[in-house]
């Protein structure tokens, strides 16, 4: 479909399909390999419609991919060209059919303009010497940038998919490199399975159980699996272990950890992290292999530094056993970031391996004695990326092209494994009959990527976040799915927004640096103004009067609730001093509902709290009648009940919960995907929600 060895000129761009190069005003434009191939096909067929199935067949010839990959890659391409879907200068969308390249294009033979010496005139010796020297320097420079992550355009890492269920949630490779173990979604929970890497044979080890696996590791002798699960709305998980070949699980009641453990090379001990939010501490601990003799190696106190303590593999014992590499979350000078330290396994002393500040690192493993593999998500990025980091230098190199997401890094015998994820989101409207009987659901929008915030404004529009432009921005559309428009540009939107019921202005969490703070813009995305300057402020919700917003402030190791004026320059005021998440204001503005960790019960249980907004007095604590893993709470605008998302395994729905008598109603089987955000219409008769479908499998990463 595209023609090899051809150059095309359009606007101030030159596309060289032979050299796999796009230039703008003589400067290289970075493109992922798939985006470059997509551009090549469209440009070589300029002026003509190229159907979706033709593009997919050409750009992904040897892969089975979702159609949503195409608009996502189109979005990356438009961002590189400075184009947009609304005012296309280059790539035009032909609804339901495909795409057309509409700019004027001039085709040029790839050799045009290249001046070669006549065949009968040999190059002068000094010219050959100069060319040779330049070639050597270029190769040396290439070798240097290859590790630093500045790979040439067109360089592509490889991944070999090992599982095919698309339902993998966590994985780890056995140290002998012969087996992978993983958890897989099954009905109301997850099962634990193993797969032989040579034969591909799969076996069930445990479950399914009504829980989520949040930590998984295999002992050095490849005989035992250590795992942690999250269940029953508890705040902490108990660790267990089970033989790799199956058998009865053995509880380890002395180990309350929600992460993957890491083993000493001799297998006699393991290390793990543990959090104590009530006293603002996180700890690095070491215990014997049977869970006995647990002791603290490092304690991080206060609100400046913390170890990741939930659904992560944040530490890795070095191959020689002398030190433990750790991801540490830090806050400094209104900035939040991750750094990598190594801790002496004997005396607990620590040192940084480099001065580099990462976005958010929560997975780490040793590839060999000098190289660490990590996953990191940077501010403004749609997902986690895999990296190699040198222990002895400050060098780092990305292992992927940014199109997919990687987590749960593990290594064995010099090989690197991870769980690879791709995500697709849709927007739906639920219409309710009287008494919320027989809800009718209709899809109005879909795209590749993550939609995790929705609000339904009084102007009748539905507001949502989208990565269509290549950045996370605020968009809106009508409830019938028409009139899609982007409101913000380069907003650095990070984690949540809310539309004012008073004038339609929007308060949102943005991260121009690595720290989230609150900003406010006008109804059409104009006149941005900063509201807070804290230590990660996010998930804002307007008060009913539109003059104030409540929000969540992340500190180490807990999150607290605050309120801030949106009309004056007053400093924010703190509402809670304990872990509290996802606030929602009652329609009359008198109460706040939020989820919190009740530490008066055992190791802590998640509940809903109702607090008087003016006095701060706790009015009620509500138990969850069903398992709730999503923390969003939303008050119905008319009736006195709270709304939460639930998941029964095969389907997702909503929990309608009375804050007065704790009665409830479950609306199940609303969607087969996972609900990520929702908002009621102002009249309370319809509910908009975003649902996400995640395809995730264990892969072996290669090409590094």
C-alpha positions in Angstrom: 0.0 0.0 0.0 2.9 2.4 0.8 5.8 2.7 -1.6 9.3 1.9 -0.4 12.2 4.3 -1.0 9.9 7.4 -1.5 10.1 10.9 -0.2 7.0 13.1 0.3 6.9 16.8 1.1 3.8 18.4 2.7 3.5 21.7 4.6 7.0 22.1 6.3 7.4 18.3 6.6 9.5 15.8 4.7 8.6 12.1 5.0 11.4 9.6 4.0 9.9 6.1 4.0 13.3 4.5 3.1 15.1 6.1 6.0 12.1 5.8 8.3 12.4 9.5 9.0 10.0 12.5 9.4 11.6 16.0 9.3 10.0 19.3 10.1 12.0 22.3 9.0 15.0 20.0 8.8 14.6 18.7 12.4 13.7 15.0 13.2 10.1 14.5 14.6 9.9 11.6 17.0 7.3 9.0 16.1 6.6 5.5 17.4 7.2 2.8 14.7 3.4 2.2 14.3 2.6 5.9 14.0 5.3 6.2 11.4 4.0 3.3 9.4 0.5 4.7 9.7 1.6 8.1 8.4 3.5 6.4 5.5 0.3 4.6 4.4 -1.9 7.7 4.6 0.6 10.0 2.9 1.3 7.6 0.0 -2.4 7.4 -0.5 -3.0 11.1 0.0 -6.4 12.4 -1.1 -7.9 9.0 -0.9 -9.9 7.2 1.8 -8.0 4.4 3.5 -10.5 2.1 5.3 -10.0 1.1 8.9 -9.5 -2.6 8.1 -6.9 -1.8 5.4 -4.9 0.3 7.9 -5.0 -2.3 10.6 -4.0 -5.1 8.2 -1.0 -3.0 7.0 0.2 -1.5 10.2 -0.4 -4.6 12.4 0.1 -7.4 9.8 1.1 -10.1 12.2 -1.0 -9.2 15.2 -4.5 -9.6 16.4 -5.3 -6.1 17.7 -8.4 -4.2 18.9 -9.8 -1.6 16.5 -9.3 0.9 19.2 -5.6 0.8 18.6 -6.1 2.6 15.4 -7.7 5.9 16.8 -5.1 5.8 19.6 -2.2 5.7 17.1 -4.0 8.4 15.0 -4.0 10.5 18.1 -0.3 10.1 18.6 0.3 11.0 14.9 -1.9 14.1 15.1 0.0 15.3 18.2 3.3 14.9 16.4 2.0 16.8 13.4 0.3 19.5 15.4 -3.0 18.5 14.0 -6.5 18.0 15.6 -9.6 15.9 14.9 -11.8 19.0 15.0 -9.8 21.2 12.6 -7.9 18.8 10.5 -5.0 20.1 8.4 -3.5 16.7 7.7 -5.5 13.6 8.8 -9.2 13.7 8.2 -11.6 11.3 9.9 -14.2 9.7 7.7 -16.8 8.6 10.3 -17.3 4.8 10.6 -15.1 4.2 7.5 -11.5 5.3 7.9 -9.1 8.2 7.4 -7.8 10.4 4.6 -4.6 12.5 4.3 -5.9 15.9 3.0 -2.8 18.1 2.8 -1.2 18.9 -0.5 1.6 16.4 -1.0 4.6 16.4 -3.5 6.2 13.1 -4.3 10.0 13.2 -4.6 12.3 10.3 -5.6 14.4 9.5 -2.5 17.6 10.2 -4.4 16.5 13.6 -5.7 18.9 16.4 -4.5 21.6 14.0 -3.4 24.9 15.0 -5.0 27.2 12.1 -5.8 30.7 12.4 -7.3 31.1 11.2 -10.9 32.0 7.6 -11.2 35.3 8.4 -12.9 36.4 10.7 -10.1 37.4 8.9 -6.9 37.0 10.5 -3.5 40.0 12.4 -2.2 41.8 10.6 0.7 41.1 13.2 3.3 37.4 13.1 2.4 37.4 9.4 3.0 39.2 9.8 6.3 36.7 12.5 7.4 33.8 10.2 6.5 35.4 7.3 8.4 36.0 9.4 11.5 32.4 10.7 11.4 31.1 7.1 11.0 33.1 6.0 14.1 31.9 8.9 16.1 28.3 8.3 15.1 28.5 4.6 16.1 30.0 5.6 19.4 27.2 8.2 20.0 24.6 5.6 18.9 25.9 3.1 21.5 25.7 5.8 24.2 22.2 7.0 23.4 20.9 3.4 23.0 21.2 2.8 26.8 20.1 6.3 27.7 16.7 5.8 26.1 17.3 8.1 23.1 16.9 5.2 20.6 16.8 6.1 16.9 13.5 6.5 15.1 12.2 3.1 14.1 14.0 1.1 16.9 11.5 -1.3 18.4 11.6 -3.6 21.4 10.0 -7.0 21.2 7.6 -8.8 23.5 6.7 -12.4 23.3 3.2 -13.0 24.7 3.1 -16.0 27.0 -0.5 -16.1 28.1 -3.6 -15.4 26.0 -6.6 -15.0 28.5 -6.3 -11.2 28.5 -7.3 -11.4 32.2 -3.9 -11.5 34.0 -3.7 -9.2 37.0 -0.3 -10.0 38.4 2.6 -12.3 37.5 6.1 -13.5 38.5 8.7 -15.8 37.0 10.2 -18.6 39.0 14.0 -18.0 39.6 14.9 -21.1 37.6 13.3 -19.5 34.6 11.1 -22.6 33.9 7.7 -21.4 35.2 5.6 -18.3 35.4 2.9 -17.9 38.1 0.1 -15.5 37.7 -3.3 -14.5 39.0 -6.2 -14.4 36.5 -9.7 -12.8 36.9 -12.3 -15.5 37.4 -15.9 -14.7 38.1 -16.2 -13.1 41.5 -12.5 -13.1 42.1 -9.2 -14.4 40.9 -7.4 -17.7 40.6 -3.7 -18.5 40.9 -2.1 -20.4 38.1 1.2 -21.6 36.8 2.5 -22.2 33.2 5.5 -24.2 32.0 7.6 -21.9 29.8 8.9 -24.8 27.6 5.6 -26.7 26.9 3.0 -23.9 27.6 1.1 -26.3 29.9 -1.1 -24.5 32.4 -2.2 -25.7 35.8 -4.6 -24.3 38.5 -2.9 -23.8 41.8 -5.5 -22.0 43.9 -9.1 -20.7 43.6 -10.9 -18.9 42.3 -11.2 -16.9 45.5 -13.2 -13.8 46.2 -10.2 -11.6 46.5 -7.5 -9.6 44.5 -3.9 -10.7 44.5 -1.7 -7.7 45.4 1.6 -9.4 45.9 3.2 -12.5 44.3 6.7 -14.0 44.4 8.4 -17.4 44.0 11.1 -18.6 46.4 14.7 -19.0 45.1 14.4 -22.8 45.0 11.3 -22.4 42.8 9.3 -24.5 45.2 7.0 -22.1 47.0 4.7 -19.2 46.0 4.3 -16.3 48.5 1.2 -14.2 47.9 -0.9 -11.5 49.5 -4.6 -10.8 48.8 -7.0 -7.9 49.3 -10.5 -9.0 50.4 -13.4 -8.1 52.6 -12.7 -4.3 52.4 -9.9 -4.8 54.9 -7.1 -2.3 55.2 -4.3 -4.8 55.4 -3.7 -8.3 54.0 -2.3 -11.4 55.5 0.4 -13.2 53.6 0.3 -16.9 52.7 2.5 -19.4 50.8 1.6 -22.4 48.8 3.6 -25.1 46.9 4.3 -24.2 43.3 2.9 -27.6 42.2 -0.3 -27.1 44.3 -1.4 -28.0 47.7 -2.8 -26.4 50.8 -2.0 -22.7 51.5 -0.1 -21.9 54.7 -1.0 -18.6 56.4 1.7 -16.4 57.7 -0.2 -14.4 60.3 2.8 -12.4 61.5 3.3 -10.8 58.1 0.8 -8.0 57.2 1.9 -6.9 53.8 0.2 -5.9 50.6 3.2 -6.2 48.3 5.4 -8.8 46.6 8.2 -10.0 48.9 11.8 -10.3 47.7 14.2 -13.2 48.8 17.8 -13.3 49.9 19.8 -15.4 47.3 20.1 -18.3 49.8 16.3 -18.3 50.3 16.6 -18.2 54.1 15.0 -14.7 54.4 12.6 -12.4 52.6 12.1 -8.7 52.7 8.9 -6.7 52.4 7.4 -3.3 53.1 4.6 -2.4 55.5 2.7 0.7 56.2 1.2 2.2 59.4 -0.9 5.2 58.4 -2.1 5.9 62.0 1.5 6.9 62.9 2.6 8.1 59.5 5.3 5.4 59.1 6.4 2.9 56.4 8.9 0.2 57.1 11.3 -2.1 55.3 11.4 -5.5 57.1 13.2 -8.8 56.9 11.8 -12.1 58.1 12.9 -15.7 58.0 11.5 -17.8 55.2 8.7 -19.2 57.4 7.6 -15.7 58.5 9.3 -15.8 61.9 11.8 -13.4 63.4 10.5 -10.4 61.6 12.6 -7.3 62.2 12.6 -3.7 61.0 15.6 -2.6 58.8 14.5 0.9 57.9 11.7 3.1 59.2 10.6 6.1 57.1 8.7 8.6 59.3 6.7 11.7 58.8 5.5 13.2 55.5 8.7 13.4 53.5 9.5 9.8 52.5 7.7 6.5 52.2 8.0 3.0 50.8 5.2 1.8 48.4 3.0 -0.5 50.5 0.1 -1.6 48.4 -0.1 -3.6 45.1 3.5 -3.3 44.2 6.9 -5.0 44.1 8.9 -2.1 45.3 12.0 -3.8 46.6 14.6 -6.3 45.2 17.3 -8.2 47.0 20.6 -8.0 45.1 22.1 -11.1 43.5 25.1 -11.0 46.0 22.8 -10.6 49.0 24.5 -7.6 50.3 21.9 -4.9 49.6 18.2 -4.4 48.8 17.2 -2.0 46.1 14.1 0.0 47.0 11.7 2.5 45.4 11.1 5.4 47.7 8.4 8.1 47.4 9.6 11.5 48.4 8.2 15.0 48.8 10.4 18.1 48.7 9.8 21.8 47.8 6.3 21.2 46.5 7.5 18.4 44.4 6.7 14.7 44.6 8.7 11.9 42.9 10.3 8.5 43.3 14.0 7.7 43.8 15.8 4.4 43.9 18.0 3.6 46.9 20.0 0.6 48.0 19.8 -0.5 51.6 22.5 -2.5 53.3 20.9 -5.8 54.3 22.9 -6.0 57.5 22.9 -2.5 59.0 20.1 -0.7 57.2 22.2 2.1 55.9 21.0 3.5 52.6 22.3 5.4 49.6 20.9 6.7 46.3 22.0 4.9 43.2 21.7 8.2 41.2 20.3 11.7 41.4 17.5 11.0 39.0 14.0 11.7 40.1 11.3 9.4 38.6 7.6 9.9 38.4 6.2 7.0 40.4 8.1 3.7 40.6 6.4 0.7 42.2 8.0 -2.3 40.6 11.7 -3.1 40.7 13.9 -6.2 39.9 17.6 -7.0 39.3 18.3 -8.1 35.7 21.9 -8.8 36.7 24.4 -7.6 39.2 24.5 -4.1 37.8 21.2 -3.5 36.0 17.8 -2.9 37.5 14.5 -3.2 35.7 11.7 -0.9 36.9 8.3 0.4 35.9 7.6 4.1 36.2 4.7 6.4 35.3 5.6 10.0 34.6 3.5 13.1 35.0 1.2 13.4 31.9 1.8 9.9 30.8 -1.1 7.5 30.1 0.5 4.4 31.8 3.5 2.7 33.3 6.6 2.1 31.2 9.4 -0.4 31.6 13.0 0.8 32.0 16.5 -0.5 32.5 18.6 1.4 35.1 22.3 1.1 35.6 23.4 0.4 39.2 26.9 1.9 38.6 26.1 4.9 36.3 23.2 7.3 35.9 22.1 5.8 32.7 18.5 4.6 32.0 16.7 3.3 28.9 13.0 2.8 28.2 12.1 -0.7 27.0 8.9 0.2 25.2 7.4 2.6 22.7 4.8 4.0 25.1 1.7 2.4 23.4 1.2 -0.3 26.0 1.5 -0.3 29.8 3.8 -2.6 31.8 3.8 -3.7 35.4 4.9 -6.5 37.7 8.4 -6.7 36.4 10.3 -10.0 37.3 13.5 -11.5 36.1 15.2 -14.9 35.8 18.4 -16.1 34.1 18.9 -12.8 32.4 15.4 -12.7 31.0 12.8 -10.0 31.7 9.1 -10.7 32.2 6.1 -8.3 32.8 2.4 -8.0 32.6 1.5 -6.0 29.5 -1.7 -4.1 29.5 -3.8 -2.2 26.9 -6.9 -0.3 28.0 -10.0 0.8 26.2 -12.8 3.0 27.6 -16.4 3.7 26.8 -19.0 6.2 28.0 -22.5 5.1 28.8 -25.8 6.6 29.9 -28.1 4.7 32.2 -31.8 5.8 32.1 -33.8 4.8 35.1 -37.5 4.2 35.3 -39.5 5.0 38.5 -38.0 3.5 41.7 -34.8 2.7 39.7 -36.3 -0.4 38.1 -35.2 -1.8 34.8 -32.3 0.6 34.0 -31.6 1.0 30.3 -27.9 1.4 29.3 -26.7 3.0 26.1 -23.1 3.5 24.8 -22.3 7.0 23.6 -18.5 7.2 23.1 -15.5 4.9 23.1 -11.7 5.3 22.6 -8.4 3.6 23.4 -6.9 4.8 26.7 -8.2 5.6 30.1 -11.3 7.7 31.0 -11.4 8.0 34.8 -13.2 11.2 35.5 -16.8 12.3 34.6 -19.1 15.1 35.6 -22.5 16.1 34.4 -23.0 19.8 34.3 -26.1 21.9 34.7 -25.8 23.0 31.0 -26.7 19.4 30.1 -23.2 18.5 28.9 -21.1 15.5 30.1 -17.5 16.3 30.9 -14.8 13.7 30.8 -11.0 13.3 30.4 -9.5 11.9 27.2 -6.1 11.1 25.8 -7.3 11.5 22.2 -5.0 14.5 21.6 -2.0 12.7 23.0 -2.3 14.5 26.3 -4.8 14.1 29.2 -7.4 16.9 28.6 -10.9 17.8 29.6 -13.6 17.2 26.9 -17.3 17.4 26.8 -20.2 16.1 24.7 -24.0 15.9 24.7 -25.8 12.9 26.3 -26.6 11.6 22.8 -22.9 11.3 22.0 -22.8 14.3 19.6 -20.9 17.6 19.8 -17.6 16.2 21.2 -15.2 19.1 21.9 -11.9 19.6 23.8 -11.9 22.4 26.4 -8.3 22.4 27.7 -5.0 22.4 25.9 -1.8 21.5 27.7 -3.6 21.6 31.0 -1.3 18.9 32.6 -4.6 17.3 33.9 -3.7 14.6 36.3 -6.3 13.3 38.7 -9.8 14.5 38.7 -12.0 17.6 38.0 -15.4 19.1 38.9 -17.7 21.5 37.1 -19.2 24.3 39.1 -22.9 24.3 39.5 -22.8 28.1 39.7 -21.1 29.2 36.5 -19.7 26.2 34.7 -16.1 26.9 35.6 -13.9 23.8 36.1 -11.6 23.0 39.0 -9.1 20.3 38.2 -5.9 18.6 39.4 -3.0 19.4 37.3 0.7 18.7 37.4 2.9 21.2 35.6 5.7 19.7 37.7 5.7 16.3 39.4 3.3 17.5 42.1 -0.5 17.7 41.6 -2.2 21.0 42.6 -5.6 22.4 42.0 -6.3 24.9 39.2 -9.5 26.6 37.9 -10.5 27.5 34.4 -13.5 29.2 32.8 -16.5 27.3 31.4 -14.8 27.0 28.0 -11.3 26.2 29.3 -10.0 29.8 29.4 -8.2 31.9 32.1 -6.4 29.2 34.1 -5.6 30.1 37.7 -3.8 28.1 40.4 -5.7 27.4 43.7 -3.4 25.3 45.8 0.3 24.7 46.3 0.4 21.6 48.4 1.9 18.1 48.5 -0.2 16.4 45.8 -3.8 17.8 45.7 -6.3 16.0 43.6 -9.9 14.7 43.3 -11.7 18.0 43.8 -15.4 18.3 44.2 -17.4 21.6 44.1 -19.6 22.6 46.9 -23.3 23.2 45.9 -22.8 27.0 46.1 -19.9 26.8 43.6 -17.7 29.0 45.8 -15.6 26.3 47.5 -14.2 22.8 46.6 -13.2 20.0 48.8 -10.3 17.8 47.7 -7.9 15.1 48.7 -4.3 15.9 49.7 -1.8 13.0 49.5 0.8 12.9 52.2 3.1 10.1 53.4 1.7 7.6 54.0 -1.9 8.7 54.2 -4.3 11.0 52.3 -6.4 13.7 54.1 -9.3 15.9 53.1 -9.2 19.7 52.7 -11.4 22.6 51.4 -10.4 25.6 49.4 -12.1 28.8 48.1 -12.5 29.0 44.4 -13.3 32.7 44.4 -10.6 34.1 46.8 -7.0 33.6 47.7 -7.6 32.1 51.1 -5.3 29.2 52.1 -6.9 25.7 52.1 -8.2 24.4 55.4 -7.8 20.8 56.6 -10.9 18.7 57.3 -9.5 15.3 58.4 -6.3 14.2 60.0 -6.6 10.5 59.2 -6.7 8.5 56.0 -9.8 9.6 53.9 -10.5 9.3 50.2 -12.9 10.4 47.5 -15.0 13.1 49.2 -18.6 13.8 48.0 -20.7 16.7 49.3 -24.4 16.2 50.0 -26.8 18.2 47.8 -27.6 20.6 50.7 -23.9 21.2 51.3 -24.1 20.2 55.0 -22.3 16.8 55.0 -19.4 15.1 53.4 -19.3 11.4 52.6 -16.0 9.7 52.0 -14.2 6.4 52.4 -11.8 6.0 55.3 -9.8 3.4 57.1 -11.4 2.5 60.5 -8.4 1.5 62.6 -10.5 0.7 65.6 -11.2 -2.7 64.2 -8.3 -5.1 64.0 -5.8 -4.1 61.3 -8.3 -1.7 59.9 -11.4 -1.9 57.7 -12.6 0.4 54.9 -15.9 2.2 55.7 -17.9 5.2 54.6 -17.9 8.2 57.0 -20.5 11.0 57.2 -19.1 14.2 58.7 -20.8 17.5 59.4 -19.1 20.0 57.1 -19.2 22.9 59.5 -18.3 21.4 62.8 -16.3 18.4 61.5 -18.3 16.1 63.8 -18.5 12.5 62.8 -22.2 11.7 62.2 -22.1 8.0 61.1 -19.8 5.2 60.0 -21.3 2.8 57.4 -20.2 -0.7 56.7 -20.1 -1.9 53.1 -22.7 -4.5 52.5 -20.7 -5.9 49.6 -17.1 -5.9 48.5 -16.1 -2.5 47.2 -12.7 -2.0 45.6 -13.3 1.4 43.9 -13.1 4.4 46.3 -15.4 6.8 44.5 -18.5 7.9 46.4 -21.2 10.1 44.8 -24.3 11.6 46.4 -27.5 11.4 44.4 -28.7 15.0 43.7 -32.3 14.4 44.7 -32.8 11.4 46.9 -30.9 10.8 50.1 -28.6 7.9 49.0 -24.9 7.4 48.1 -23.7 5.7 44.9 -20.7 3.4 44.6 -19.5 1.1 41.8 -19.4 -2.7 42.4 -18.0 -5.6 40.6 -19.3 -9.2 40.8 -16.6 -10.7 38.6 -18.6 -11.2 35.4 -20.3 -7.8 35.5 -20.2 -4.4 37.1 -23.0 -2.3 38.6 -23.9 0.2 41.3 -24.6 0.1 45.0 -27.2 2.6 46.2 -26.7 3.0 49.9 -28.8 5.0 52.4 -26.7 7.1 54.8 -29.4 7.1 57.4 -30.6 3.5 57.9 -27.9 1.6 55.9 -30.4 0.0 53.6 -29.2 -0.6 50.1 -30.1 -1.7 46.6 -27.7 -3.2 44.1 -28.1 -2.5 40.4 -26.1 -5.4 38.8 -25.2 -6.4 35.3 -25.0 -2.8 34.1 -21.8 -3.6 32.0 -19.4 -6.4 31.5 -16.5 -4.0 31.9 -15.0 -2.3 35.0 -16.6 1.0 36.0 -14.0 3.7 36.4 -16.0 6.9 37.0 -19.6 8.0 37.2 -21.8 11.1 37.6 -25.6 11.7 38.0 -27.5 14.1 35.8 -28.5 17.3 37.6 -32.1 16.0 37.7 -31.0 12.6 39.1 -32.9 10.6 36.4 -29.8 9.4 34.5 -26.4 8.2 35.3 -23.3 8.6 33.1 -20.4 6.3 33.6 -17.1 5.3 32.1 -16.2 1.6 31.8 -12.8 0.2 31.1 -11.8 -3.0 29.4 -8.3 -4.1 30.1 -6.4 -6.7 28.0 -3.5 -8.0 30.0 -1.2 -10.9 29.6 2.3 -12.0 30.7 5.0 -11.2 28.2 8.7 -11.8 27.9 10.5 -8.5 26.9 13.3 -8.8 24.4 15.5 -6.7 22.2 17.5 -5.1 25.0 
